[in-house]
Each structure stands twice: as structure tokens, then as C-alpha cells.
Amino acid sequence: MFQVSLSTQKKAVSALSALAAIGAAGMASQATAAPIVETLDATQAARLQNSVNYGNLQSNWQDWLLANNWLSFGGPSRGYLDWGVNLAAKDPVTAATIKFEKINEGANYGIPDGSHMALALITQDWSGYLGPTYPNWGASGPSVGSPIVVAIDPDNAQFQVDVTPLFQAWQASPSSYFGIRFYVTDAAGGIADPNSLNFPDHVSGDLVLTTEAVPEPGTLGVLALSGLSLLGLRRRRK
């Protein structure tokens, strides 16, 4: 009888240990889930030629997706981008960058070393900028939130700007924002068009979005905790 009882006890302990190990492995796999990285083309892109006095004139706007060479985004010009992404349906944003391509680094038309870009969340719907009913906004165009200013990579024609804090704020209040406004603060700001014939890589305006699920204790995790609790209880009774 003693041998049978000992064998049963060993089997019970072994089963509980296995249960705990399986659950712990499940929790580890959840904690190390790979992030999801997406590259998204802009679904809406525009250039406001003069944001100082004429943002309320429809003739002062251009559809950037229809341009096929390059445009300037320095001085009074402003760029507007949206990707049609439903951030409310995404896992938490952990990184976000926007790609652009300089036409050159010349002072007259391009983006020289040491230049910066200002980016801000758009707080007014600007989807009707091409009509037929023109939106009612001020001379400076649709309103925006507080901008961030990012140094432009001096070493590469194609560069990325980090907009992670903007996208995290956007995800926290998805219905409050309508894209990103951008411009080069201290240069002419010549940037290749998204569908340029002369810059065939077509990277301008692309969004690289990284999201990552928050680990949650699943069924295996609950089993692990149960197994460990029972093991502890059994040891205390010995």
C-alpha cells in the first residue's frame, strides 16, 4: 500500500510541475510576441502653396499624389498627409516614422545639411480641400496641434523622421486628428513627389508603423499559476 501511495504522489507532483512549466512557457511566448511593422502609402496628400495668407483659397492647394516631379515644402508651403489607418483597431503604437526623399542638398531648392522638419497633428478635417464644397478654415489652412521639430538626416537622400509621439497621441484620441502636417523650417525643402517620374523609388509620404500587443495572462498563464499554487500548498503540508 505504501508503494502505491508513493507512486500516486509522485505522479501528482510530476503532473503539477509539468502544468506549471507549460503555463510558464505560454506566458514567455506571449511576452516575446514579435511586433508588427507595416509600410503604408499615403491615401491623401496635399501641398498648401502659401500658408501665410491664402490657406482659405482652394486654388492655393495641390493634390500631391498627382504631382510627378518634386515640390518645395519650405518657407510658407505646407504639406498634409493621411494614410487612412484606423488606429483604434491597432495594437499599441511603439514606433512610427515617415519617409521622404530630398531632391538634392542645394541651398536654392533642396535640403542642405543641418535642416529641420516640423510636424504636427491636424485637428480639422481637410478631406474636402479639392471641393466641391471648400472647408471653412482660416488663412493658414486647417488647424494643427503643437509641432515637434526633427533634425533631417544629412547623409541620405532618402530619410525618415520619427513621429512616434504624434501617433501615440493620435491613437489615444483617434477621432480628434486627421493626419500630419509637415514642412522644412530652415531650407527651400525640395522633396520628391510620392509618384515622381524622376525619383522612381516613390518613398515620399510612406508611413512605417510598428505596433505591438501588450502581453496578457492567457489560459496557459492561469494554469501555470494554479499549478505553482498547488505545488506550494503540497510542500507546506509535508
DRENFILO-868108 format. One record per residue (C-alpha): residue number from 1; x, y, z. Coordinates in nm, 4 decimals. Layout:
BEGIN
<pt><pos>NUM</pos><X>X</X><Y>Y</Y><Z>Z</Z></pt>
...
// end
This chain:
BEGIN
<pt><pos>1</pos><X>0.0000</X><Y>0.0000</Y><Z>0.0000</Z></pt>
<pt><pos>2</pos><X>0.2834</X><Y>0.2351</Y><Z>0.0857</Z></pt>
<pt><pos>3</pos><X>0.4469</X><Y>0.1908</Y><Z>-0.2544</Z></pt>
<pt><pos>4</pos><X>0.1201</X><Y>0.2576</Y><Z>-0.4386</Z></pt>
<pt><pos>5</pos><X>0.0594</X><Y>0.5726</Y><Z>-0.2358</Z></pt>
<pt><pos>6</pos><X>0.4127</X><Y>0.6996</Y><Z>-0.3013</Z></pt>
<pt><pos>7</pos><X>0.3787</X><Y>0.6366</Y><Z>-0.6743</Z></pt>
<pt><pos>8</pos><X>0.0500</X><Y>0.8261</Y><Z>-0.6863</Z></pt>
<pt><pos>9</pos><X>0.2041</X><Y>1.1203</Y><Z>-0.5006</Z></pt>
<pt><pos>10</pos><X>0.4985</X><Y>1.1326</Y><Z>-0.7408</Z></pt>
<pt><pos>11</pos><X>0.2655</X><Y>1.1283</Y><Z>-1.0402</Z></pt>
<pt><pos>12</pos><X>0.0581</X><Y>1.4108</Y><Z>-0.8949</Z></pt>
<pt><pos>13</pos><X>0.3638</X><Y>1.6234</Y><Z>-0.8263</Z></pt>
<pt><pos>14</pos><X>0.5028</X><Y>1.5458</Y><Z>-1.1696</Z></pt>
<pt><pos>15</pos><X>0.1763</X><Y>1.6442</Y><Z>-1.3381</Z></pt>
<pt><pos>16</pos><X>0.1584</X><Y>1.9710</Y><Z>-1.1474</Z></pt>
<pt><pos>17</pos><X>0.5196</X><Y>2.0506</Y><Z>-1.2343</Z></pt>
<pt><pos>18</pos><X>0.4517</X><Y>1.9840</Y><Z>-1.5997</Z></pt>
<pt><pos>19</pos><X>0.1416</X><Y>2.2028</Y><Z>-1.5832</Z></pt>
<pt><pos>20</pos><X>0.3414</X><Y>2.4871</Y><Z>-1.4321</Z></pt>
<pt><pos>21</pos><X>0.6155</X><Y>2.4502</Y><Z>-1.6929</Z></pt>
<pt><pos>22</pos><X>0.3663</X><Y>2.4545</Y><Z>-1.9817</Z></pt>
<pt><pos>23</pos><X>0.1922</X><Y>2.7619</Y><Z>-1.8470</Z></pt>
<pt><pos>24</pos><X>0.5205</X><Y>2.9437</Y><Z>-1.7876</Z></pt>
<pt><pos>25</pos><X>0.6270</X><Y>2.8671</Y><Z>-2.1436</Z></pt>
<pt><pos>26</pos><X>0.2953</X><Y>3.0064</Y><Z>-2.2661</Z></pt>
<pt><pos>27</pos><X>0.3479</X><Y>3.3293</Y><Z>-2.0720</Z></pt>
<pt><pos>28</pos><X>0.7004</X><Y>3.3613</Y><Z>-2.2073</Z></pt>
<pt><pos>29</pos><X>0.5838</X><Y>3.3184</Y><Z>-2.5651</Z></pt>
<pt><pos>30</pos><X>0.3193</X><Y>3.5887</Y><Z>-2.5125</Z></pt>
<pt><pos>31</pos><X>0.5730</X><Y>3.8260</Y><Z>-2.3590</Z></pt>
<pt><pos>32</pos><X>0.8072</X><Y>3.7875</Y><Z>-2.6565</Z></pt>
<pt><pos>33</pos><X>0.5470</X><Y>3.8233</Y><Z>-2.9335</Z></pt>
<pt><pos>34</pos><X>0.7016</X><Y>3.9860</Y><Z>-3.2403</Z></pt>
<pt><pos>35</pos><X>0.5950</X><Y>4.3440</Y><Z>-3.3241</Z></pt>
<pt><pos>36</pos><X>0.4024</X><Y>4.4103</Y><Z>-3.6446</Z></pt>
<pt><pos>37</pos><X>0.5695</X><Y>4.6512</Y><Z>-3.8886</Z></pt>
<pt><pos>38</pos><X>0.3656</X><Y>4.7954</Y><Z>-4.1767</Z></pt>
<pt><pos>39</pos><X>0.4646</X><Y>5.0338</Y><Z>-4.4564</Z></pt>
<pt><pos>40</pos><X>0.1618</X><Y>5.2336</Y><Z>-4.5709</Z></pt>
<pt><pos>41</pos><X>0.1247</X><Y>5.4617</Y><Z>-4.8740</Z></pt>
<pt><pos>42</pos><X>-0.0475</X><Y>5.7935</Y><Z>-4.8200</Z></pt>
<pt><pos>43</pos><X>-0.4117</X><Y>5.7804</Y><Z>-4.9247</Z></pt>
<pt><pos>44</pos><X>-0.4417</X><Y>6.1595</Y><Z>-4.9187</Z></pt>
<pt><pos>45</pos><X>-0.1593</X><Y>6.4096</Y><Z>-4.9663</Z></pt>
<pt><pos>46</pos><X>-0.1651</X><Y>6.7806</Y><Z>-5.0391</Z></pt>
<pt><pos>47</pos><X>0.0533</X><Y>7.0881</Y><Z>-5.0610</Z></pt>
<pt><pos>48</pos><X>-0.0618</X><Y>7.4302</Y><Z>-4.9483</Z></pt>
<pt><pos>49</pos><X>0.1489</X><Y>7.6720</Y><Z>-5.1510</Z></pt>
<pt><pos>50</pos><X>0.1168</X><Y>7.9719</Y><Z>-4.9180</Z></pt>
<pt><pos>51</pos><X>0.0009</X><Y>7.9144</Y><Z>-4.5634</Z></pt>
<pt><pos>52</pos><X>0.0614</X><Y>8.2742</Y><Z>-4.4572</Z></pt>
<pt><pos>53</pos><X>-0.2382</X><Y>8.4383</Y><Z>-4.6245</Z></pt>
<pt><pos>54</pos><X>-0.4025</X><Y>8.2027</Y><Z>-4.8717</Z></pt>
<pt><pos>55</pos><X>-0.4846</X><Y>7.8765</Y><Z>-4.6950</Z></pt>
<pt><pos>56</pos><X>-0.8529</X><Y>7.9565</Y><Z>-4.7316</Z></pt>
<pt><pos>57</pos><X>-0.8323</X><Y>7.9733</Y><Z>-5.1119</Z></pt>
<pt><pos>58</pos><X>-0.8999</X><Y>7.6466</Y><Z>-5.2900</Z></pt>
<pt><pos>59</pos><X>-0.6784</X><Y>7.7489</Y><Z>-5.5836</Z></pt>
<pt><pos>60</pos><X>-0.3786</X><Y>7.7557</Y><Z>-5.3472</Z></pt>
<pt><pos>61</pos><X>-0.3948</X><Y>7.3796</Y><Z>-5.2848</Z></pt>
<pt><pos>62</pos><X>-0.2382</X><Y>7.0953</Y><Z>-5.4867</Z></pt>
<pt><pos>63</pos><X>-0.3044</X><Y>6.7226</Y><Z>-5.4806</Z></pt>
<pt><pos>64</pos><X>0.0445</X><Y>6.5917</Y><Z>-5.4066</Z></pt>
<pt><pos>65</pos><X>-0.0426</X><Y>6.2414</Y><Z>-5.5235</Z></pt>
<pt><pos>66</pos><X>-0.0980</X><Y>6.3724</Y><Z>-5.8765</Z></pt>
<pt><pos>67</pos><X>0.2336</X><Y>6.5594</Y><Z>-5.8977</Z></pt>
<pt><pos>68</pos><X>0.5086</X><Y>6.3775</Y><Z>-6.0876</Z></pt>
<pt><pos>69</pos><X>0.8400</X><Y>6.5504</Y><Z>-6.0158</Z></pt>
<pt><pos>70</pos><X>0.9075</X><Y>6.7430</Y><Z>-5.6935</Z></pt>
<pt><pos>71</pos><X>0.7671</X><Y>7.0260</Y><Z>-5.4859</Z></pt>
<pt><pos>72</pos><X>0.9005</X><Y>7.2680</Y><Z>-5.2275</Z></pt>
<pt><pos>73</pos><X>0.7891</X><Y>7.2332</Y><Z>-4.8657</Z></pt>
<pt><pos>74</pos><X>0.9897</X><Y>7.5172</Y><Z>-4.7150</Z></pt>
<pt><pos>75</pos><X>0.9033</X><Y>7.8820</Y><Z>-4.6498</Z></pt>
<pt><pos>76</pos><X>0.5257</X><Y>7.9340</Y><Z>-4.6425</Z></pt>
<pt><pos>77</pos><X>0.4467</X><Y>7.5983</Y><Z>-4.8082</Z></pt>
<pt><pos>78</pos><X>0.2949</X><Y>7.3201</Y><Z>-4.6004</Z></pt>
<pt><pos>79</pos><X>0.2407</X><Y>6.9507</Y><Z>-4.6635</Z></pt>
<pt><pos>80</pos><X>-0.0531</X><Y>6.7391</Y><Z>-4.5435</Z></pt>
<pt><pos>81</pos><X>-0.0623</X><Y>6.3599</Y><Z>-4.5202</Z></pt>
<pt><pos>82</pos><X>-0.3107</X><Y>6.0918</Y><Z>-4.4189</Z></pt>
<pt><pos>83</pos><X>-0.2916</X><Y>5.7131</Y><Z>-4.4572</Z></pt>
<pt><pos>84</pos><X>-0.6490</X><Y>5.6083</Y><Z>-4.3834</Z></pt>
<pt><pos>85</pos><X>-0.5319</X><Y>5.3914</Y><Z>-4.0939</Z></pt>
<pt><pos>86</pos><X>-0.7743</X><Y>5.3020</Y><Z>-3.8158</Z></pt>
<pt><pos>87</pos><X>-0.5528</X><Y>5.3419</Y><Z>-3.5116</Z></pt>
<pt><pos>88</pos><X>-0.8366</X><Y>5.2499</Y><Z>-3.2765</Z></pt>
<pt><pos>89</pos><X>-0.8266</X><Y>4.8969</Y><Z>-3.4190</Z></pt>
<pt><pos>90</pos><X>-0.4484</X><Y>4.8617</Y><Z>-3.3876</Z></pt>
<pt><pos>91</pos><X>-0.2358</X><Y>4.7268</Y><Z>-3.1065</Z></pt>
<pt><pos>92</pos><X>-0.0420</X><Y>4.9994</Y><Z>-2.9223</Z></pt>
<pt><pos>93</pos><X>0.1902</X><Y>5.2017</Y><Z>-3.1450</Z></pt>
<pt><pos>94</pos><X>0.5518</X><Y>5.1581</Y><Z>-3.0391</Z></pt>
<pt><pos>95</pos><X>0.7198</X><Y>5.3367</Y><Z>-3.3321</Z></pt>
<pt><pos>96</pos><X>0.6197</X><Y>5.5480</Y><Z>-3.6321</Z></pt>
<pt><pos>97</pos><X>0.8313</X><Y>5.7159</Y><Z>-3.8994</Z></pt>
<pt><pos>98</pos><X>0.7523</X><Y>5.8982</Y><Z>-4.2232</Z></pt>
<pt><pos>99</pos><X>0.9779</X><Y>5.8618</Y><Z>-4.5263</Z></pt>
<pt><pos>100</pos><X>1.0811</X><Y>6.1446</Y><Z>-4.7588</Z></pt>
<pt><pos>101</pos><X>1.3308</X><Y>6.1885</Y><Z>-5.0429</Z></pt>
<pt><pos>102</pos><X>1.5337</X><Y>6.5074</Y><Z>-5.0943</Z></pt>
<pt><pos>103</pos><X>1.5802</X><Y>6.6283</Y><Z>-5.4487</Z></pt>
<pt><pos>104</pos><X>1.9305</X><Y>6.7441</Y><Z>-5.3538</Z></pt>
<pt><pos>105</pos><X>2.1186</X><Y>6.9246</Y><Z>-5.0760</Z></pt>
<pt><pos>106</pos><X>2.1487</X><Y>7.2585</Y><Z>-5.2532</Z></pt>
<pt><pos>107</pos><X>2.0519</X><Y>7.5771</Y><Z>-5.0722</Z></pt>
<pt><pos>108</pos><X>1.8385</X><Y>7.7108</Y><Z>-5.3585</Z></pt>
<pt><pos>109</pos><X>1.5933</X><Y>7.4224</Y><Z>-5.3959</Z></pt>
<pt><pos>110</pos><X>1.6958</X><Y>7.1288</Y><Z>-5.1799</Z></pt>
<pt><pos>111</pos><X>1.7524</X><Y>7.0354</Y><Z>-4.8161</Z></pt>
<pt><pos>112</pos><X>2.1092</X><Y>7.1160</Y><Z>-4.7000</Z></pt>
<pt><pos>113</pos><X>2.2857</X><Y>6.9613</Y><Z>-4.4022</Z></pt>
<pt><pos>114</pos><X>2.1564</X><Y>7.0900</Y><Z>-4.0718</Z></pt>
<pt><pos>115</pos><X>1.7956</X><Y>7.1328</Y><Z>-4.1873</Z></pt>
<pt><pos>116</pos><X>1.4916</X><Y>7.0511</Y><Z>-3.9748</Z></pt>
<pt><pos>117</pos><X>1.1320</X><Y>6.9467</Y><Z>-4.0297</Z></pt>
<pt><pos>118</pos><X>0.8329</X><Y>7.0494</Y><Z>-3.8171</Z></pt>
<pt><pos>119</pos><X>0.5424</X><Y>6.8037</Y><Z>-3.7917</Z></pt>
<pt><pos>120</pos><X>0.2077</X><Y>6.8337</Y><Z>-3.6151</Z></pt>
<pt><pos>121</pos><X>-0.1231</X><Y>6.6525</Y><Z>-3.5882</Z></pt>
<pt><pos>122</pos><X>-0.4025</X><Y>6.8038</Y><Z>-3.7992</Z></pt>
<pt><pos>123</pos><X>-0.7066</X><Y>6.8812</Y><Z>-3.5836</Z></pt>
<pt><pos>124</pos><X>-0.9528</X><Y>6.9721</Y><Z>-3.8633</Z></pt>
<pt><pos>125</pos><X>-1.0918</X><Y>6.7518</Y><Z>-4.1358</Z></pt>
<pt><pos>126</pos><X>-0.9168</X><Y>6.8623</Y><Z>-4.4568</Z></pt>
<pt><pos>127</pos><X>-1.0544</X><Y>6.5938</Y><Z>-4.6901</Z></pt>
<pt><pos>128</pos><X>-1.2635</X><Y>6.8491</Y><Z>-4.8794</Z></pt>
<pt><pos>129</pos><X>-0.9760</X><Y>7.0739</Y><Z>-4.9839</Z></pt>
<pt><pos>130</pos><X>-1.0380</X><Y>6.9925</Y><Z>-5.3517</Z></pt>
<pt><pos>131</pos><X>-1.4112</X><Y>7.0645</Y><Z>-5.3273</Z></pt>
<pt><pos>132</pos><X>-1.6823</X><Y>7.0706</Y><Z>-5.4364</Z></pt>
<pt><pos>133</pos><X>-1.7608</X><Y>7.2391</Y><Z>-5.1030</Z></pt>
<pt><pos>134</pos><X>-1.4473</X><Y>7.4040</Y><Z>-4.9735</Z></pt>
<pt><pos>135</pos><X>-1.3899</X><Y>7.3689</Y><Z>-4.5956</Z></pt>
<pt><pos>136</pos><X>-1.4326</X><Y>7.6756</Y><Z>-4.3782</Z></pt>
<pt><pos>137</pos><X>-1.0942</X><Y>7.7346</Y><Z>-4.2192</Z></pt>
<pt><pos>138</pos><X>-0.8636</X><Y>8.0301</Y><Z>-4.1752</Z></pt>
<pt><pos>139</pos><X>-0.5955</X><Y>8.1819</Y><Z>-4.3979</Z></pt>
<pt><pos>140</pos><X>-0.3313</X><Y>7.9484</Y><Z>-4.2562</Z></pt>
<pt><pos>141</pos><X>-0.5220</X><Y>7.6335</Y><Z>-4.3531</Z></pt>
<pt><pos>142</pos><X>-0.6600</X><Y>7.3610</Y><Z>-4.1249</Z></pt>
<pt><pos>143</pos><X>-0.5629</X><Y>7.3921</Y><Z>-3.7600</Z></pt>
<pt><pos>144</pos><X>-0.2952</X><Y>7.1739</Y><Z>-3.6040</Z></pt>
<pt><pos>145</pos><X>-0.1670</X><Y>7.0778</Y><Z>-3.2606</Z></pt>
<pt><pos>146</pos><X>0.1713</X><Y>7.1556</Y><Z>-3.1101</Z></pt>
<pt><pos>147</pos><X>0.4516</X><Y>7.0646</Y><Z>-3.3525</Z></pt>
<pt><pos>148</pos><X>0.7615</X><Y>6.8580</Y><Z>-3.2966</Z></pt>
<pt><pos>149</pos><X>1.0830</X><Y>6.9599</Y><Z>-3.4749</Z></pt>
<pt><pos>150</pos><X>1.3107</X><Y>6.6849</Y><Z>-3.6054</Z></pt>
<pt><pos>151</pos><X>1.6628</X><Y>6.7086</Y><Z>-3.7478</Z></pt>
<pt><pos>152</pos><X>1.6808</X><Y>6.5773</Y><Z>-4.1066</Z></pt>
<pt><pos>153</pos><X>1.9391</X><Y>6.3076</Y><Z>-4.1766</Z></pt>
<pt><pos>154</pos><X>2.2228</X><Y>6.4855</Y><Z>-4.3612</Z></pt>
<pt><pos>155</pos><X>2.3783</X><Y>6.1676</Y><Z>-4.5028</Z></pt>
<pt><pos>156</pos><X>2.0992</X><Y>6.0133</Y><Z>-4.7087</Z></pt>
<pt><pos>157</pos><X>1.8767</X><Y>6.1421</Y><Z>-4.9876</Z></pt>
<pt><pos>158</pos><X>1.6004</X><Y>5.9198</Y><Z>-4.8545</Z></pt>
<pt><pos>159</pos><X>1.5391</X><Y>5.9940</Y><Z>-4.4896</Z></pt>
<pt><pos>160</pos><X>1.2885</X><Y>5.9141</Y><Z>-4.2186</Z></pt>
<pt><pos>161</pos><X>1.1510</X><Y>6.1369</Y><Z>-3.9435</Z></pt>
<pt><pos>162</pos><X>1.0367</X><Y>5.9937</Y><Z>-3.6122</Z></pt>
<pt><pos>163</pos><X>0.6735</X><Y>6.0790</Y><Z>-3.5377</Z></pt>
<pt><pos>164</pos><X>0.6133</X><Y>5.8187</Y><Z>-3.2664</Z></pt>
<pt><pos>165</pos><X>0.4817</X><Y>6.0651</Y><Z>-3.0056</Z></pt>
<pt><pos>166</pos><X>0.2368</X><Y>6.2117</Y><Z>-3.2569</Z></pt>
<pt><pos>167</pos><X>0.0956</X><Y>5.8726</Y><Z>-3.3499</Z></pt>
<pt><pos>168</pos><X>0.0690</X><Y>5.7664</Y><Z>-2.9880</Z></pt>
<pt><pos>169</pos><X>-0.1295</X><Y>6.0824</Y><Z>-2.9155</Z></pt>
<pt><pos>170</pos><X>-0.3421</X><Y>6.0153</Y><Z>-3.2257</Z></pt>
<pt><pos>171</pos><X>-0.4125</X><Y>5.6600</Y><Z>-3.1126</Z></pt>
<pt><pos>172</pos><X>-0.5136</X><Y>5.7842</Y><Z>-2.7679</Z></pt>
<pt><pos>173</pos><X>-0.7826</X><Y>6.0023</Y><Z>-2.9285</Z></pt>
<pt><pos>174</pos><X>-0.8453</X><Y>5.8648</Y><Z>-3.2811</Z></pt>
<pt><pos>175</pos><X>-1.1413</X><Y>6.0867</Y><Z>-3.3669</Z></pt>
<pt><pos>176</pos><X>-0.9579</X><Y>6.4091</Y><Z>-3.2779</Z></pt>
<pt><pos>177</pos><X>-0.6983</X><Y>6.4042</Y><Z>-3.5555</Z></pt>
<pt><pos>178</pos><X>-0.6901</X><Y>6.3843</Y><Z>-3.9353</Z></pt>
<pt><pos>179</pos><X>-0.3294</X><Y>6.3291</Y><Z>-4.0371</Z></pt>
<pt><pos>180</pos><X>0.0078</X><Y>6.5033</Y><Z>-4.0173</Z></pt>
<pt><pos>181</pos><X>0.1127</X><Y>6.8479</Y><Z>-4.1390</Z></pt>
<pt><pos>182</pos><X>0.4817</X><Y>6.8944</Y><Z>-4.2211</Z></pt>
<pt><pos>183</pos><X>0.7270</X><Y>7.1497</Y><Z>-4.3588</Z></pt>
<pt><pos>184</pos><X>1.1009</X><Y>7.2170</Y><Z>-4.3661</Z></pt>
<pt><pos>185</pos><X>1.1718</X><Y>7.5005</Y><Z>-4.1251</Z></pt>
<pt><pos>186</pos><X>1.5086</X><Y>7.6310</Y><Z>-4.2452</Z></pt>
<pt><pos>187</pos><X>1.5517</X><Y>7.5436</Y><Z>-4.6136</Z></pt>
<pt><pos>188</pos><X>1.3755</X><Y>7.5531</Y><Z>-4.9503</Z></pt>
<pt><pos>189</pos><X>1.2608</X><Y>7.1987</Y><Z>-4.8796</Z></pt>
<pt><pos>190</pos><X>1.2570</X><Y>7.0336</Y><Z>-5.2217</Z></pt>
<pt><pos>191</pos><X>1.1050</X><Y>6.6857</Y><Z>-5.1795</Z></pt>
<pt><pos>192</pos><X>1.0363</X><Y>6.4243</Y><Z>-5.4466</Z></pt>
<pt><pos>193</pos><X>0.6689</X><Y>6.3642</Y><Z>-5.5184</Z></pt>
<pt><pos>194</pos><X>0.5179</X><Y>6.0333</Y><Z>-5.3987</Z></pt>
<pt><pos>195</pos><X>0.4601</X><Y>5.9329</Y><Z>-5.7625</Z></pt>
<pt><pos>196</pos><X>0.7518</X><Y>6.1170</Y><Z>-5.9217</Z></pt>
<pt><pos>197</pos><X>0.8724</X><Y>6.0172</Y><Z>-6.2676</Z></pt>
<pt><pos>198</pos><X>1.2258</X><Y>6.1353</Y><Z>-6.1882</Z></pt>
<pt><pos>199</pos><X>1.2566</X><Y>5.9748</Y><Z>-5.8441</Z></pt>
<pt><pos>200</pos><X>1.1355</X><Y>5.6200</Y><Z>-5.9091</Z></pt>
<pt><pos>201</pos><X>1.1610</X><Y>5.4793</Y><Z>-5.5548</Z></pt>
<pt><pos>202</pos><X>0.8391</X><Y>5.6640</Y><Z>-5.4626</Z></pt>
<pt><pos>203</pos><X>0.9064</X><Y>5.6710</Y><Z>-5.0866</Z></pt>
<pt><pos>204</pos><X>0.7902</X><Y>6.0231</Y><Z>-5.0013</Z></pt>
<pt><pos>205</pos><X>0.4950</X><Y>6.0191</Y><Z>-4.7652</Z></pt>
<pt><pos>206</pos><X>0.5253</X><Y>5.6491</Y><Z>-4.6780</Z></pt>
<pt><pos>207</pos><X>0.4422</X><Y>5.5651</Y><Z>-4.3173</Z></pt>
<pt><pos>208</pos><X>0.6326</X><Y>5.2909</Y><Z>-4.1344</Z></pt>
<pt><pos>209</pos><X>0.4112</X><Y>5.1923</Y><Z>-3.8404</Z></pt>
<pt><pos>210</pos><X>0.5140</X><Y>4.9488</Y><Z>-3.5670</Z></pt>
<pt><pos>211</pos><X>0.2562</X><Y>4.8074</Y><Z>-3.3263</Z></pt>
<pt><pos>212</pos><X>0.2980</X><Y>4.5526</Y><Z>-3.0518</Z></pt>
<pt><pos>213</pos><X>0.0433</X><Y>4.3617</Y><Z>-2.8460</Z></pt>
<pt><pos>214</pos><X>0.0517</X><Y>4.4077</Y><Z>-2.4706</Z></pt>
<pt><pos>215</pos><X>0.1151</X><Y>4.0660</Y><Z>-2.3090</Z></pt>
<pt><pos>216</pos><X>-0.1878</X><Y>3.9379</Y><Z>-2.1192</Z></pt>
<pt><pos>217</pos><X>-0.2133</X><Y>3.6335</Y><Z>-1.8921</Z></pt>
<pt><pos>218</pos><X>-0.3929</X><Y>3.3769</Y><Z>-2.1048</Z></pt>
<pt><pos>219</pos><X>-0.5214</X><Y>3.0290</Y><Z>-2.0293</Z></pt>
<pt><pos>220</pos><X>-0.1742</X><Y>2.8789</Y><Z>-2.0076</Z></pt>
<pt><pos>221</pos><X>-0.0684</X><Y>3.1526</Y><Z>-1.7686</Z></pt>
<pt><pos>222</pos><X>-0.3646</X><Y>3.0801</Y><Z>-1.5397</Z></pt>
<pt><pos>223</pos><X>-0.2802</X><Y>2.7113</Y><Z>-1.5474</Z></pt>
<pt><pos>224</pos><X>0.0780</X><Y>2.7891</Y><Z>-1.4552</Z></pt>
<pt><pos>225</pos><X>-0.0248</X><Y>2.9960</Y><Z>-1.1548</Z></pt>
<pt><pos>226</pos><X>-0.2691</X><Y>2.7248</Y><Z>-1.0438</Z></pt>
<pt><pos>227</pos><X>-0.0044</X><Y>2.4573</Y><Z>-1.0731</Z></pt>
<pt><pos>228</pos><X>0.2516</X><Y>2.6584</Y><Z>-0.8803</Z></pt>
<pt><pos>229</pos><X>-0.0030</X><Y>2.7336</Y><Z>-0.6060</Z></pt>
<pt><pos>230</pos><X>-0.0894</X><Y>2.3660</Y><Z>-0.5659</Z></pt>
<pt><pos>231</pos><X>0.2774</X><Y>2.2725</Y><Z>-0.5567</Z></pt>
<pt><pos>232</pos><X>0.3372</X><Y>2.5264</Y><Z>-0.2827</Z></pt>
<pt><pos>233</pos><X>0.0384</X><Y>2.4016</Y><Z>-0.0848</Z></pt>
<pt><pos>234</pos><X>0.1567</X><Y>2.0415</Y><Z>-0.1131</Z></pt>
<pt><pos>235</pos><X>0.5061</X><Y>2.1334</Y><Z>0.0077</Z></pt>
<pt><pos>236</pos><X>0.3717</X><Y>2.3211</Y><Z>0.3070</Z></pt>
<pt><pos>237</pos><X>0.1689</X><Y>2.0152</Y><Z>0.4115</Z></pt>
<pt><pos>238</pos><X>0.4773</X><Y>1.7933</Y><Z>0.4128</Z></pt>
// end
